């Protein structure tokens, strides 16, 4: 589910107090100017946006802070890129936002600060996907914490493991290989990367269908999360860009 929420930057000249880790998340639909506040909890409410240009990502909300990465405009598949907007901080020079982004390779920093003006309109994704590599199950829980979908899965082998961590949905692709091949009818591209991957352009950890349902549940992949085709058809109706994906 996606909700579009335009947000404006507040004009101030002092640094406000930083929000605590347990601060309330800005309500969906709040159109007031941004302050120093929590914008996403990456469980119930998650804000996301597309980058404008290719801004650098900094370690701190300061113009001279070390660069930890750079945002891109498109995914590996040529779709509009997505970043998750976690919180905002008002400084004298600008309003800064802390983002989670696709680092481009495993092991690289995937969070940092950009100016609010480096991002387009904010949108909201509700709920999240949890992938459990131990039990070989995945589930989608809605904004009220209710399980709206669950399924058995296939994950990476011991030699080509599915990486753990906090990620998000960047894109949804239909019928990468005519809908009956390796990827099934749908593939969901995430911000996770693996050294080896099933993804056609390499590196990206996807959640996708399969042409070998008998291997699910199991550990048959090169890092991607495989679903039976009927399960990925159900999941793709529930998730969109910005939906958090927790792999544990």
N, C-alpha and C positions, 0 to 999 in steps of 0.2 A: 504494500500500500504506500502511496506517495502523496504528500501534501506540500504544496508550494507556499512558502512563507517568505515574502520579501523582508529583508532586515536592513535598516539604515544604521550608519555609524553615528555615535554621539560625538559632539564637538566639545572637548574639554581640554584642559591644560595641565591636569594633575593625574598622577597614577593612583587608581583606586585599589582597594585591598583585593588580593587574589582570592578566588573562591576556594573553599575547602574541598577535599576529595569527596565529601558527602553532601555538598551543596545541592539544593533543589535545581532541577533542570528547567530551563526556560520553557514555559508552556507552549504547546502547539497553538499557532494562531496569534501569538504575541507579536505585534507589529511596532512596538516602541523601539527607540534607538538602542543600539547595542551598548551594554556596559561591560564591566568586568564580571563575568558570570559563566555558569556552566551551560553549554548549549546542547550537549548530548550525554546520555549515560551509556550508550552502546548496548543497551539491553531492551528498554522500552521505546525510547525516543532517540533517534539519531538524525542529526542534520548533515546534509551533504551538499556539495556544489561542484561546478565545473571550473577549472582554472581559466583565467584570461591570460593568454600568452603562455610563457614558460618561466614563471617567476622562480627565484631561488627560495629554498626553505632554510631557515636559520635556526640555530640552536636555542636562541633566546629571542624574546620580542623586542629586538633592538636592531637598528639598521646596520650596525657594525659587528654584529654577532657572527660567529663562525657559520659558514654554509655547510649544511648537512645533506643537501640534495637539491633537486630541481623538479618542479612539476612539469608535466607534459600536457599537450592538448588532446592527444589521441591515445587510445590503447594500442596494443600490438595488432589488433584486428581492425584498426581504423575507425573505431567508435569514439564518441566524445568521452574524455576522461572524467573520472569521478574522484573526489577526495572527501573524507569524512571530517566535519568541522566539530571539534570537541569542546572548545571553550574560547572565550574572548577576553582580551585584556586591553584596557584603555591606557594609552601612553600619551605623552605630550605631542609626539610627532605623528601619531596615527593610531587607529584601532587595529590591533593584531589578533589573529586567530590561530589557535593550535590545531593542526590538522594531522590526520592519519592518511598516508598516501602510498601508492604502489612504488616501491623502491627500485624495481627493475631487476633485482637479483637477490638471491638468498643472502642473509647476513648483513645487508646494508641498513642504515637507519631508515625508519619508516614513519617517524613522527617529527614534527618541528613547527616553526612559526612562519606565517606569511601575513602580509597586510590584508586587511579586509578587502581593499580595492583590487587585490589580485584574484578574487573569486567572483563568479557570477551570482545569480540569485540563489538563495538558500532554499532547499527542499527538505522534507522530513520523511524518513522511513520509520515504520513502526514494527516492533518485534525484532527477533533475531534467529539465526540458525546456529545450532550447536552440533558439532561433529565429535563423536566420541570414538577415538581410535582403538580403545581397549574393548569396548562392548560391540564395536562395529555397527553402531546405530547413529542416525542423525535425526534431529527434530527441529521444528520451527515453533517457537512460542510467540504469541501475539503480545500486544502492549499491556495486556492484563495478566500476563504470565501463564496463560492457558496454552496447552499443546494443541496446535491446529493441524499438525502433520508430523508423522514420524515414519522411518523406514530403515531397513537393513541396508548396509553399504559395503562397498569394497574400497580399500585404501591401499597405500603404497606397501611394497615389499620391505623386508629388513634392509635390503641394499639400496632401495630407492624410496625412502620413507615419505609419507605425507607430513609436512612441517606443522608443528603446533604453534599456537599463538592467536592474537586478535587480528582479524582481517575484515574485509567487507566485499560486497558485490560491486563489481565495476561495470558489468555488461551482461546481457542475456542474448544468446545467439540461437537461431533456429536452424535445424537440419544442416549442420556443418558438412556432413557427408551423405546427403540425401535422406537423412533420418533413419536409415536402417543399418548404418555402419558402426564404427567404434564409439562414436559420440552419442548415438541415439537421436531422438527428436529434438532435444534441447541441450545446450551447454551454458553454464553460468560461469563467467570469468570472475575470479576473485583477485584480491591484492596480494595473495600469497605467491611465493616463488619457490620452486624446487630445483635442485641441480639437474635433474632429469625429469621430464614431464610428458604426459600424454598430449598436451596442448599442441595444436598443429604448428604454431609459430614458436614453440619452445618456451620453457621456463615457467609459464603461468600455471598455477594450480587451479583447475576447474572442477566444477561439480556437474557431471553430465551423465547421460544415458549410456547404454552399452549394447553390444551385439553378442555378449556372452553372459547372460543373466545367471547361468548355473554357477558362476564364480562368486556370486554375491549370496551371503556375506563371505568375506575373505580378504586376502591381501594380495591382489593380483596386479595393482597398477604401478605406474612410474611416479606416483606422487599425487595424482588427481583423486577425487572422490567419485566413485562410480555408483550409479543408482540403476535399478530396474527402470525400464522406459515408462511404465505406468506411474512410478513414483516421481520421476523427474517432471512428468507432465503436470502432476499435482503441485509440486513445489514451485515451479516457475510461475504459477498463478498467484503465489503468496509473496514472493520476494521481488524486489526491484533494486535499482541502483542505490547504493548506500546502505543496504541492509547488512548489519554486522554478521560476521561469521566467526564463531569461536571454535577453534580446533584444539581439542585437549587430549 
